[in-house]
Amino acid sequence: MSKPLIVITGASSGIGESTARLLSAAGYPLLLLARRLERLEALALPNTLCRRVDVTDRAALTKAVTEAESLFGPVDALINNAGLMLLGDMAAQDPTEWDRMLDVNVKGLMNGVHAVLAGMVARKHGTIINVSSTSGRKTYPQHAAYVGTKHAVHAFSENLREEVAPSNVRVIVIAPGACDTELQTITTNQQIKDGFQAWKAEIGGVILAPEEVAEAIRFAYEMPQKVCIREVVLAATNQTV
Ligand code: NDP
């Protein structure tokens, strides 16, 4: 039997890209979304529709899902992964940085849910996997705004899980610790970026690889529908924080 459609947001790099490669190799048709369309298309995955969608654009996200469903059938899973991390002290950080994080990490994630949830509830089948962070469970210096967005992801996900559990829809949170992706490079404060590199060196240079987070996502998804792995928190063994 052919496998069902999976939607992945933020599939142009890091965890989203690794998850796309893994799930495609496992035979799933995919809808891949990000702003850098060329990076999605360069993956050249079979049975895959790539669309340039900014997750803050609710209408564009919904339109892409509808288009993919017309090709591959109803979406069975959403990997709600697009996100960004801009670190800083609240007293000094440009408010447009936390605006962007709230828009993408929280509202963008909710836009993804909006695009797929009604169909899943009607079909009484489906899985939403929200990529949060250890920053959704604890706090770190200079992370206040980012931590706020990821705690929001955790709280929203748990409440959503309770809401849709009677409809046989699973809501799963994947919460990684530091992972070797482009996420660490976009903070605008150079001192904080240097601090991250110094911390990484202190713990021996070993943090998660995106492929390892992708494996956790696949494991949670491929459990039988009656099993909801509510949360996976994973980090490099030597990460103490
Ligand atoms: P990357 O920076 O490598 O990937 C982020 C992805 O999000 C890119 O594909 C990017 O695509 C996409 N994205 C960003 N903004 C938007 C937007 N407005 N619309 C659509 N797509 C967008 O980082 P990671 O792979 O690390 O990040 C993936 C998720 O994992 C994030 O939610 C992050 O918070 C979380 N995470 C990461 C950790 C880490 O240490 N790396 C640890 C814990 C959680 P494009 O720019 O092409 O739009």
Residues whose N, C-alpha, C, O or C-beta is under 5 A from the ligand:
A	BS01	NDP	G10 A11 S12 S13 G14 I15 G16 L33 A34 R35 R36 V53 D54 V55 T56 N81 A82 G83 L84 V104 V131 S132 S133 T134 P176 G177 A178 C179 D180 T181 E182 L183
